[in-house]
């Protein structure tokens, strides 16, 4: 193998290792912005330039420690849709089926139309 091809192979490996190191140090927001189009996943608004800061990464399973490299737990949402999603999740946790704080309502047992048939046949 010639020294030119050896140095080219070494340079290529150095570049691959540098890219891998950069990707490892890059945060999940930067990775998500590289993977996905700059569009809100709910309202479909597009973001570019200075407004790109209004686009956030939402963790679909609400676990911020779950950051797979393929981005399968992420979706890009605008600030408004992201706040709405977390509000809905909080409400669901608070008022969910098994929650102790779920408002208890009585089931209606009165039937206001029970005697209607008799009244209509009263001729």
PyMOL commands that set and color helices and strands:
alter all, ss='L'
color gray80, all
select helices_A, chain A and resi 3-25+28-35+49-54+79-95+116-120
alter helices_A, ss='H'
color red, helices_A
select strands_A, chain A and resi 55-59+74-78
alter strands_A, ss='S'
color yellow, strands_A
deselect
rebuild
show_as cartoon
